Amino acid sequence: MYKKSIYFLFLFVLIAGAVIVFQSCNKDNPISQNESPTISPNEPIVEGDSTEDWSRRMPNRFYGFGAGYPQKCPHGPQKLQLWAADCQGCGKTLVGYIEFLNVTASSMTVKYVTNVSPWIITCIRFHMGKRLQDIPVKTNHNADPDNYQYKFDFPQSEAKTSHSFQVTLPTGDCPTGGYYVSAEACVCKVGGLESLPGLLPPMNFSANMCVIQKENGCGYWKFNITNAGSWNGTNICGWGIDAHHNGLPPANCANVNLMSSYNYTLDPDCDVSYPENLPLVNYLLNKYQAGTQVAQWDVLGFYQNPPQNNNWVDLSSTGNASVGDIQYAIWYLLEGITGTVSSYNFYNVWGMIHDAYTNGANYRPTCGKKVAIIIGVQDPGPGICYQPMLYMVDVPCGSSCCTIAWADGKCGASFPRSHTWATYFRWGINCYYWH
């Protein structure tokens, strides 16, 4: 009997203890201001260990600043990457990275970049502290990005592929092991014309264009574009827009803005006379290039200059379009006049114009087609206009999808007792902070 009593007493204590532990694990209290991370920040990191269990216990450590930084410490090649939740819920996908620039004792510049097309940024949340507890969390222990210190929101029509902002470093010495940082971004994978404003370089960016040839075999102008990220290109074939202003900038080079022909702002001195005809130009350039057979039409109709007086013109003599034919037609559609081309075929020009007016109204290219990108020289001064140009690029494909991305989001540390994949990491200028 005595042994049975001892046994039941032991069993009761065991069950009661389990209940207490179970209840304590389900409490929904915020992280105490005095609570320390699960693992000491000075615990050595094991290189190559990226298991889910390890990543939840120990934040990755990054160091350095400048182009391509921060990098994983010690001396790893990995940039501080932005990883997004896959739109199909199948995992995580790399969408960009974060840089720390212009670091001083009291501040630095933080730059978010999405360099994987067609991902764009619609919001940024960033917080840095000397302790993990300095990063805002909710009562359920999940990260609370809407209460982070640095917050930026961009409508999708004004979304960005990069954004920089100034951050004030926490006062006092950098803590042993580096600062605690959590960096979130709202990102969207978009397709179609609507995605272009977010994918193109920002206005007044450092993109540069240099003209290298005129009236070549594939366009009226041939040029190179540099300092424009994924929009860089060489030997690009393009076309003139403004027949009134056919001059080139000094040395044939200039800083330029790249804009969708469906969403653009030119310098007032270079405005397009008939912007409503840009869909017609997109239609024409999707159908015709040098060497394309121009559609034959029985009559031209009422178009003038030439011909005059509403003449009806037989177009049975149309042939293959030339560079001069296409440029002549573009200038007429956008300006109502033409500039100077070395040669053109009257019948080809008016055959293309008739085709555009007849079939290109409200034309909006989709995936598999091309869209005109307008090149405008950045403000050269009052009353000055250099020839605006355009060239064709593929319309971005893909359906719209928006999700959340986190810096070091692939295998970074999760917040203690959180129920989301929000991540944080540690950063210092040099690796000696880890020792």
HELIX and SHEET records of a PDB file:
HELIX    1   1 TYR A    2  CYS A   25  1                                  24    
HELIX    2   2 GLU A   52  ARG A   57  1                                   6    
HELIX    3   3 LEU A  132  ASP A  134  5                                   3    
HELIX    4   4 PRO A  145  ASN A  147  5                                   3    
HELIX    5   5 GLN A  156  GLU A  158  5                                   3    
HELIX    6   6 LEU A  193  SER A  195  5                                   3    
HELIX    7   7 LEU A  196  LEU A  199  1                                   4    
HELIX    8   8 GLY A  229  TRP A  231  5                                   3    
HELIX    9   9 PRO A  250  ASN A  252  5                                   3    
HELIX   10  10 PRO A  268  CYS A  270  5                                   3    
HELIX   11  11 PRO A  275  ASN A  277  5                                   3    
HELIX   12  12 LEU A  278  LYS A  287  1                                  10    
HELIX   13  13 VAL A  323  GLU A  335  1                                  13    
HELIX   14  14 PHE A  346  ASN A  359  1                                  14    
HELIX   15  15 CYS A  431  TRP A  434  5                                   4    
SHEET    1   A 6 GLN A  71  LYS A  72  0                                        
SHEET    2   A 6 ARG A  61  TYR A  63 -1                                        
SHEET    3   A 6 THR A 423  GLY A 428  1                                        
SHEET    4   A 6 TYR A 179  LYS A 189 -1                                        
SHEET    5   A 6 TRP A 119  GLY A 129 -1                                        
SHEET    6   A 6 TYR A 150  ASP A 153 -1                                        
SHEET    1   B 4 GLN A  71  LYS A  72  0                                        
SHEET    2   B 4 ARG A  61  TYR A  63 -1                                        
SHEET    3   B 4 THR A 423  GLY A 428  1                                        
SHEET    4   B 4 ALA A 413  SER A 414 -1                                        
SHEET    1   C 9 GLN A  71  LYS A  72  0                                        
SHEET    2   C 9 ARG A  61  TYR A  63 -1                                        
SHEET    3   C 9 THR A 423  GLY A 428  1                                        
SHEET    4   C 9 TYR A 179  LYS A 189 -1                                        
SHEET    5   C 9 CYS A 401  ALA A 407 -1                                        
SHEET    6   C 9 GLN A  81  ALA A  85 -1                                        
SHEET    7   C 9 LYS A  92  LEU A 101 -1                                        
SHEET    8   C 9 SER A 107  VAL A 113 -1                                        
SHEET    9   C 9 SER A 162  THR A 168 -1                                        
SHEET    1   D 7 ASN A 208  LYS A 214  0                                        
SHEET    2   D 7 TRP A 221  THR A 226 -1                                        
SHEET    3   D 7 GLY A 233  GLY A 240 -1                                        
SHEET    4   D 7 MET A 389  ASP A 394 -1                                        
SHEET    5   D 7 LYS A 370  VAL A 377 -1                                        
SHEET    6   D 7 CYS A 253  SER A 260 -1                                        
SHEET    7   D 7 ASN A 208  LYS A 214 -1                                        
END                                                                             
